Each structure stands twice: as structure tokens, then as C-alpha cells.
Amino acid sequence: MAHFIVVGGGQAGATLVAKLRNSGFDGKITLIGSEPVPPYERPPLSKAYLLGEMALERLFLRPESFYAEQDIALKLNTRVTAIDPAAKSLTLEDGEVLHYDELALCTGSHPRRLPSAVGGDLENVFVVRTLADVDAMAPQVREGASALIVGGGYIGLEAAAVAAKKGMKVTLVEMADRILQRVAAPETSDFFRKLHTDHGVEIREGVGLERLEGEGKVTGAKLTDGSEIAVDMVVAGVGIVPATELAEAAGLEIDNGIKTDAQGRTSAPHIWAAGDCTSFPYHGTRIRLESVPNAIDQADVVARNMMGGAVEYVAKPWFWSDQYDCKLQIAGLNKGYDHVETRHGEDGRLSFWYFHGDELVAVDAMNDARGYMVAKRLIESGRTITPEQVHTPDQDMKKLLKG
């Protein structure tokens, strides 16, 4: 009986094993996860779950009973220490050796942590990635306490929003000239800067962290502008890196993630990869996407190909972020844009449309679900829109899809 093993108990791994069974694979399936709980949703961790608005059980992608019912061996709290591609085997931390016919790596990513040299190992210095991270942080997120958020990307901004909603005094520092500089246009940065300052968050741009202060537990921070602030907790939102250590040690090719072809194959026979840990071909270049939709769609394709299919993964990038009462939806990739058009809709709806020449390449939509959906469908179909149509208030967006 064929044995398919999936390493990684996140969104990609959970999707992949379910797809294998749903597609008729009747062999043995083993899903290995390093955490002690079944696969769960990560986006609500730093928002609804941390705010106490979502119970633990609602985080689970599927109840634990699903895996037994589908005859999927679920190995939790288990780490893989080595892969031997020649022997088609992997070794677990307790010394057990498992043999596979096909192996999928869905190892995800790691959050960047603040270096110990600047106080990153002090107590009450957190990252936001796992259930354990958020459970450790939760008792410190309390009214009247002071929080320092290091990093003005979406992770940092979401953490700042939750802390502010909990009544904390929040300071966010961003070393770059503006928040979201790496991922969004100045217009989007301006929108979220105002949103956060309106909620009492102090945002300091062009300012970094010099060091954290404290004996055992963090009590303060010295910033690169020479200022010092008292803090009760610190959240590092300074990005993530693909978890490629296992693949690299096994000799697999790495290129900003585990390098795969368009069908999800790695450089080693019978080994596949999907999710945050993976880089793949995209419009003549190679990209890695850090998003739930990518993890789901790519895992779906890899599952079919592990069973003998020949399906190429065609990414349709989209992302979202929830901050206060604002839902940001992003479609496309804004790399290479040369101008941005603004659309003001009813009831405060707002969207920024990115163009490269005459081509629409991406959109950032704030509480503008209709504009987002139109832009997404235009981008995915290779069609575009004129700047005049974007910022004409009475433009019927749905009609653009019929033209």
C-alpha cells in the first residue's frame, strides 16, 4: 500500500491530506505537525482569538475526529529531524524512521525575532505566529498597559489594532520612511497611519529599536532617535522567513524558499512542497506567497499531482487584513507599478488601483468589497480599466466586467 507523508500541520498540510482522500487516494496518509493541537487557522489568532471573541475549537480547520474518520494518521507534537531522499525515508526526533512513496513539505515559515543582543530574549517580548505565541501574549494585553510594536507591516499594524482596542497605550516604530513601505503605495500607508492615530496609536516612522531594557522582564525601550519609553510588552512584527532547514539539510534546492516547478515538485524525486515555504514559477519569474489562499490552492494542486496528475499551479494572489472596523482586501501584486488611481465610494469606501502603464496590476480596497471583486476578476482575466473609470464616482463597477 502506498504511503504518502505530509510534513507540516498548517493550512497547506491540512488542505493537502483532505484533498488526497477526497480525490480517491486509498493508501496510507500520515500528517506530521510540530504543534500539540490539530491544524488551525492562523489569521484569527492575533485578532478575534486574542480579543477573546473566538473559542479555541473554532480555530481548528477540522475537528480532530475528522482525521481518524478519514484514516489519516495524525502525528502531533512531532518533529522531523532528517529526510533521506535516496532511501525515501524520514527520521523523527524520537528516532522512529518512516518510509514514504511520496512526500510533501508544508513546513510554513518562522517569524523573525528580535536579537538577544538588543534584549529580544527578555520576558514579555513576543512574536505572533502560533497558538502558543498568542496564548503567552494574551495575559499582557490589558487595559492601561503599554505596548511597543516593532515593525510597521501588516503583522505589526494588526497587533497594534488589537492592543489599542484592549485599551493599551500603543507605540509603533518603523525603521523605514513610512509604514507598509515594502508592500503598499504611499496612499495606503497614509490611510492606515490616520486610521491608527485616530485610535490613539503613536506611530514613529524612520525610527528603529536600539535596545530593550529590563532585568529578566522588559520594562523599557531605547529608540534610534535617542528617546526612551516605558513598556510592559513588546511585539516584533518584522516579517517571516520560509522554513527550509529540513529541505536544505536533505539537499533540496532552495531559492527564497523550497524551489519547486509549476506542478509543485522539488529538486528531489518524490518530494513536493506547498505553502509559505515554497517558491514557484510565476509569469516568467519566481515568487513566494505568504497567504492562506496560496496555501490552499497550491496544496490542492500538489495533492492531485502526487496522485499522478499533471496540473500546473497558476497563482491568483489575494490577501486581506482586518484592523479596527476596516477590512482591507488586496488583489494582484503591485510590483513594478508606476502610478496609482484613487476611487472614493459610498459610505467611506476607498480603493487604490495600481497600474503599470495602462495595465491594472493590483488593488488595495478598504471596506470596498465590490471594487475589490471587480479588480480581482479583471486582473485574473488579463483585462484592465482606464484611470478615468476608476475615479468616476458614478461608474457602475459591474458593467466593467461585461465590456
C-alpha positions as CSV (number, residue, x, y, z in Angstrom):
1,M,0.0,0.0,0.0
2,A,1.4,3.4,-1.0
3,H,2.3,5.7,1.9
4,F,2.0,9.5,1.4
5,I,3.5,11.6,4.2
6,V,2.9,15.4,4.7
7,V,5.2,17.3,7.0
8,G,3.6,20.5,8.4
9,G,0.3,20.8,10.3
10,G,-0.7,24.2,8.9
11,Q,-3.2,25.3,6.3
12,A,-1.3,23.8,3.4
13,G,-0.7,20.4,5.1
14,A,-4.3,20.1,6.3
15,T,-5.7,21.0,2.9
16,L,-3.4,18.5,1.1
17,V,-4.3,15.5,3.2
18,A,-8.0,16.2,2.9
19,K,-7.7,16.7,-0.9
20,L,-5.9,13.3,-1.2
21,R,-8.7,11.5,0.5
22,N,-11.4,13.5,-1.3
23,S,-9.8,12.7,-4.6
24,G,-9.9,8.9,-4.0
25,F,-6.4,8.1,-2.7
26,D,-6.9,4.9,-0.7
27,G,-3.4,4.4,0.5
28,K,-1.8,5.3,3.8
29,I,-1.6,9.0,4.7
30,T,0.4,10.5,7.6
31,L,0.3,14.2,8.6
32,I,3.1,15.3,10.9
33,G,2.7,18.5,12.9
34,S,5.1,20.1,15.4
35,E,2.4,21.7,17.5
36,P,0.3,19.8,20.1
37,V,-3.0,20.7,18.5
38,P,-4.7,19.8,15.2
39,P,-4.2,22.2,12.2
40,Y,-5.9,25.5,12.8
41,E,-6.5,28.9,11.2
42,R,-3.7,31.4,11.9
43,P,-5.3,34.8,10.8
44,P,-7.8,34.9,13.7
45,L,-5.1,34.3,16.3
46,S,-3.9,37.9,16.5
47,K,-7.4,39.3,16.1
48,A,-10.6,37.5,17.2
49,Y,-8.9,34.9,19.3
50,L,-6.6,37.3,21.1
51,L,-9.6,39.6,21.7
52,G,-11.5,36.7,23.3
53,E,-14.1,36.7,20.5
54,M,-13.3,33.2,19.2
55,A,-13.1,30.0,21.2
56,L,-10.1,27.6,20.6
57,E,-12.3,25.0,19.0
58,R,-13.4,27.4,16.3
59,L,-9.8,27.9,15.2
60,F,-9.5,24.2,14.2
61,L,-9.7,23.7,10.4
62,R,-11.4,20.4,11.1
63,P,-12.3,18.6,14.3
64,E,-9.6,16.1,15.4
65,S,-12.1,13.3,14.8
66,F,-12.0,14.1,11.0
67,Y,-8.5,12.7,10.7
68,A,-9.5,9.4,12.3
69,E,-12.7,9.1,10.3
70,Q,-10.6,9.6,7.1
71,D,-8.0,7.2,8.2
72,I,-5.3,9.9,8.3
73,A,-2.6,9.2,10.8
74,L,-2.1,12.5,12.7
75,K,1.2,12.8,14.5
76,L,1.1,15.9,16.7
77,N,3.8,17.5,18.8
78,T,6.3,15.7,16.5
79,R,9.3,17.0,14.7
80,V,11.1,15.5,11.7
81,T,14.9,15.7,12.2
82,A,16.1,14.4,8.8
83,I,15.0,13.3,5.3
84,D,16.8,10.8,3.2
85,P,15.6,11.2,-0.4
86,A,17.6,8.2,-1.6
87,A,16.0,5.9,0.9
88,K,12.7,7.7,0.7
89,S,12.6,7.9,4.4
90,L,12.4,10.5,7.2
91,T,13.5,10.3,10.8
92,L,11.5,11.7,13.7
93,E,13.0,13.2,16.9
94,D,12.3,10.1,18.9
95,G,14.4,8.1,16.4
96,E,11.4,6.5,14.5
97,V,12.0,6.1,10.8
98,L,9.1,6.4,8.4
99,H,9.2,5.4,4.7
100,Y,7.2,7.2,2.1
101,D,6.3,6.7,-1.6
102,E,5.5,10.4,-2.0
103,L,6.4,13.2,0.5
104,A,5.1,16.8,0.7
105,L,6.8,19.5,2.7
106,C,4.3,22.1,4.0
107,T,6.7,23.4,6.7
108,G,5.5,27.0,6.5
109,S,7.6,29.9,7.9
110,H,9.2,31.3,11.0
111,P,8.7,34.8,12.4
112,R,11.8,36.9,12.6
113,R,12.7,37.5,16.3
114,L,14.4,40.4,17.9
115,P,18.1,39.5,18.5
116,S,19.1,38.7,22.1
117,A,21.8,41.4,21.7
118,V,19.1,44.1,21.8
119,G,17.0,42.4,24.5
120,G,15.0,40.1,22.3
121,D,15.1,37.2,24.9
122,L,13.6,39.3,27.7
123,E,10.3,38.2,29.2
124,N,7.2,39.7,27.6
125,V,8.8,40.1,24.2
126,F,6.6,38.3,21.7
127,V,6.1,37.3,18.1
128,V,2.7,36.4,16.5
129,R,2.8,33.1,14.7
130,T,1.5,30.2,16.7
131,L,-1.3,29.4,19.1
132,A,1.4,29.2,21.9
133,D,2.7,32.6,20.9
134,V,-0.7,34.2,21.3
135,D,-1.6,32.3,24.5
136,A,1.6,33.5,26.1
137,M,0.9,37.1,25.0
138,A,-2.8,37.3,26.0
139,P,-2.4,38.0,29.7
140,Q,-0.2,41.0,28.9
141,V,-2.8,42.5,26.6
142,R,-4.7,44.5,29.1
143,E,-6.2,47.9,29.6
144,G,-3.8,50.6,30.8
145,A,-0.6,48.7,30.0
146,S,2.0,49.9,27.5
147,A,2.9,48.1,24.3
148,L,5.7,48.6,21.8
149,I,5.1,47.3,18.3
150,V,8.3,46.9,16.3
151,G,7.6,46.9,12.6
152,G,5.0,48.7,10.5
153,G,3.9,45.9,8.2
154,Y,0.5,44.2,8.3
155,I,1.5,41.9,11.2
156,G,2.6,44.9,13.3
157,L,-0.4,47.0,12.4
158,E,-2.8,44.2,13.2
159,A,-1.1,43.7,16.6
160,A,-1.3,47.5,17.2
161,A,-5.0,47.5,16.4
162,V,-5.8,44.7,18.9
163,A,-3.7,46.3,21.6
164,A,-5.4,49.7,21.1
165,K,-8.9,48.0,21.2
166,K,-7.9,46.5,24.5
167,G,-7.2,49.9,25.9
168,M,-3.4,49.7,25.9
169,K,-1.1,52.6,25.3
170,V,0.5,51.7,22.0
171,T,3.7,52.9,20.3
172,L,4.6,51.5,16.9
173,V,8.1,52.1,15.4
174,E,9.0,51.5,11.8
175,M,12.6,51.9,10.6
176,A,11.6,52.7,7.0
177,D,10.4,56.2,6.0
178,R,6.8,55.0,6.2
179,I,4.7,52.1,7.4
180,L,3.9,49.5,4.7
181,Q,6.7,50.8,2.6
182,R,7.7,47.4,1.3
183,V,4.2,46.2,0.4
184,A,2.0,49.2,-0.4
185,A,1.8,52.6,-2.1
186,P,2.1,55.8,-0.1
187,E,-1.7,56.3,-0.4
188,T,-2.3,53.1,1.5
189,S,0.3,54.0,4.1
190,D,-1.4,57.3,4.6
191,F,-4.8,55.7,5.1
192,F,-3.6,53.3,7.8
193,R,-1.4,55.8,9.5
194,K,-4.5,58.0,10.0
195,L,-6.7,55.1,11.0
196,H,-4.3,54.1,13.8
197,T,-3.5,57.6,15.0
198,D,-7.3,58.2,15.2
199,H,-7.4,55.2,17.6
200,G,-4.7,56.6,19.8
201,V,-1.7,54.7,18.4
202,E,1.5,56.7,18.3
203,I,3.4,55.8,15.0
204,R,7.0,56.8,14.7
205,E,8.4,56.3,11.2
206,G,12.1,56.4,10.3
207,V,12.7,55.3,13.9
208,G,14.0,51.9,14.9
209,L,14.7,49.9,18.1
210,E,18.2,50.4,19.6
211,R,17.7,48.1,22.6
212,L,15.2,46.9,25.1
213,E,15.7,47.5,28.8
214,G,14.9,45.3,31.8
215,E,16.2,42.7,34.3
216,G,14.6,39.5,33.2
217,K,11.4,41.2,32.1
218,V,11.2,44.1,29.6
219,T,10.5,47.4,31.2
220,G,11.5,49.9,28.6
221,A,13.0,50.6,25.2
222,K,15.6,53.0,23.8
223,L,14.9,54.0,20.2
224,T,17.3,55.1,17.5
225,D,16.2,58.7,17.8
226,G,17.5,58.7,21.3
227,S,14.1,58.7,23.0
228,E,13.2,56.2,25.7
229,I,9.8,54.8,26.6
230,A,8.4,52.6,29.3
231,V,6.8,49.4,28.0
232,D,5.1,46.4,29.6
233,M,5.3,44.2,26.5
234,V,6.8,44.2,23.0
235,V,5.6,42.6,19.8
236,A,8.0,42.0,17.0
237,G,6.3,42.3,13.6
238,V,9.4,42.3,11.5
239,G,8.5,39.6,8.9
240,I,8.8,35.9,8.4
241,V,11.3,33.6,6.7
242,P,10.4,30.3,4.9
243,A,11.1,27.2,7.0
244,T,13.5,25.5,4.7
245,E,16.0,24.0,7.2
246,L,14.8,20.4,6.8
247,A,14.7,20.6,3.0
248,E,18.1,22.3,2.8
249,A,19.7,19.6,5.0
250,A,18.3,16.9,2.7
251,G,20.0,18.6,-0.3
252,L,16.9,20.1,-1.9
253,E,17.4,23.2,-4.0
254,I,16.5,26.5,-2.1
255,D,15.6,29.7,-3.8
256,N,13.8,32.1,-1.5
257,G,12.0,29.0,-0.2
258,I,12.0,25.4,-1.3
259,K,12.3,25.6,-5.1
260,T,9.5,23.8,-7.0
261,D,8.4,23.6,-10.6
262,A,5.0,24.7,-11.7
263,Q,3.5,21.4,-10.5
264,G,5.0,21.6,-7.0
265,R,7.9,19.1,-7.5
266,T,11.1,19.9,-5.6
267,S,14.6,19.1,-7.0
268,A,14.4,15.6,-5.3
269,P,12.3,12.8,-6.8
270,H,9.0,12.0,-5.0
271,I,9.3,15.1,-2.8
272,W,6.8,18.0,-3.2
273,A,6.2,21.3,-1.4
274,A,3.4,23.8,-0.9
275,G,2.6,26.9,1.1
276,D,4.7,29.6,2.7
277,C,7.8,27.6,2.4
278,T,7.7,27.3,-1.4
279,S,8.9,29.4,-4.3
280,F,7.4,28.7,-7.7
281,P,7.3,30.0,-11.3
282,Y,5.0,33.0,-11.9
283,H,4.8,35.0,-15.2
284,G,8.4,34.4,-16.1
285,T,9.8,35.0,-12.7
286,R,9.8,33.1,-9.3
287,I,7.8,34.2,-6.3
288,R,6.8,33.0,-2.8
289,L,3.4,34.0,-1.4
290,E,2.6,34.3,2.2
291,S,-1.1,33.9,2.3
292,V,-3.9,31.5,3.2
293,P,-5.4,31.4,-0.3
294,N,-2.0,30.4,-1.8
295,A,-1.5,27.7,0.8
296,I,-5.0,26.2,0.0
297,D,-4.8,26.5,-3.8
298,Q,-1.2,25.3,-4.1
299,A,-1.8,22.3,-1.8
300,D,-4.8,21.4,-3.8
301,V,-2.7,21.2,-7.0
302,V,0.1,19.3,-5.3
303,A,-2.3,16.7,-3.9
304,R,-3.6,16.0,-7.4
305,N,-0.1,15.8,-8.8
306,M,1.1,13.4,-6.1
307,M,-1.6,11.1,-7.3
308,G,-0.3,11.2,-10.9
309,G,-1.8,14.4,-12.2
310,A,0.0,17.0,-14.3
311,V,-1.7,20.2,-13.2
312,E,0.2,23.4,-13.2
313,Y,-0.3,25.9,-10.3
314,V,-1.5,29.3,-11.6
315,A,-1.4,31.6,-8.7
316,K,-4.1,34.3,-8.3
317,P,-2.7,36.4,-5.5
318,W,-5.0,37.9,-3.0
319,F,-4.7,38.9,0.6
320,W,-6.6,40.6,3.4
321,S,-6.1,42.4,6.7
322,D,-8.6,43.3,9.4
323,Q,-7.8,46.4,11.6
324,Y,-10.5,48.0,13.8
325,D,-13.6,48.3,11.6
326,C,-11.6,48.4,8.4
327,K,-11.4,45.3,6.1
328,L,-8.5,45.6,3.6
329,Q,-8.7,43.3,0.6
330,I,-5.8,43.2,-1.8
331,A,-5.8,41.6,-5.3
332,G,-2.8,41.1,-7.5
333,L,0.8,42.0,-7.0
334,N,1.8,45.7,-7.1
335,K,5.5,45.1,-8.1
336,G,6.5,47.4,-10.9
337,Y,3.6,49.8,-10.7
338,D,4.2,53.3,-11.9
339,H,1.0,55.1,-10.8
340,V,-1.9,54.8,-8.5
341,E,-5.5,55.9,-9.1
342,T,-7.9,56.5,-6.2
343,R,-11.6,55.6,-6.1
344,H,-13.9,57.0,-3.5
345,G,-17.1,55.1,-3.0
346,E,-20.2,55.5,-0.9
347,D,-20.2,55.2,2.9
348,G,-16.4,55.8,3.2
349,R,-15.4,53.0,0.8
350,L,-12.0,53.6,-0.7
351,S,-9.7,51.8,-3.0
352,F,-6.3,52.4,-4.6
353,W,-5.7,50.9,-8.1
354,Y,-2.1,50.2,-9.2
355,F,-1.1,50.5,-12.8
356,H,1.9,49.6,-14.8
357,G,1.4,51.8,-17.9
358,D,-2.1,51.0,-19.0
359,E,-2.2,47.6,-17.2
360,L,-4.1,47.2,-14.0
361,V,-1.8,45.0,-11.7
362,A,-3.2,45.3,-8.2
363,V,-5.8,47.0,-5.9
364,D,-5.9,47.8,-2.2
365,A,-9.6,48.1,-1.2
366,M,-10.7,49.4,2.2
367,N,-14.3,48.4,3.0
368,D,-14.9,48.3,-0.7
369,A,-15.8,44.7,-1.4
370,R,-17.4,45.5,-4.8
371,G,-14.3,47.4,-6.1
372,Y,-12.1,44.6,-4.9
373,M,-14.1,41.8,-6.6
374,V,-14.2,43.8,-9.9
375,A,-10.5,44.4,-9.8
376,K,-9.7,40.8,-8.9
377,R,-11.7,39.5,-11.8
378,L,-10.2,42.0,-14.2
379,I,-6.6,41.1,-13.1
380,E,-7.2,37.4,-13.3
381,S,-8.7,37.7,-16.8
382,G,-5.9,39.9,-18.1
383,R,-8.3,42.8,-18.7
384,T,-7.8,46.3,-17.5
385,I,-9.6,49.6,-16.8
386,T,-8.9,53.2,-17.5
387,P,-7.9,55.6,-14.8
388,E,-10.9,57.7,-15.7
389,Q,-13.2,54.8,-15.0
390,V,-11.6,54.2,-11.6
391,H,-12.2,57.6,-10.2
392,T,-15.5,58.4,-11.8
393,P,-17.9,58.2,-8.7
394,D,-21.0,57.1,-10.7
395,Q,-19.1,54.4,-12.6
396,D,-21.1,51.1,-12.4
397,M,-18.3,48.7,-11.5
398,K,-20.1,45.6,-12.5
399,K,-20.6,46.9,-16.1
400,L,-16.8,46.9,-16.4
401,L,-16.8,43.1,-16.3
402,K,-19.2,42.9,-19.3
403,G,-17.2,45.2,-21.6
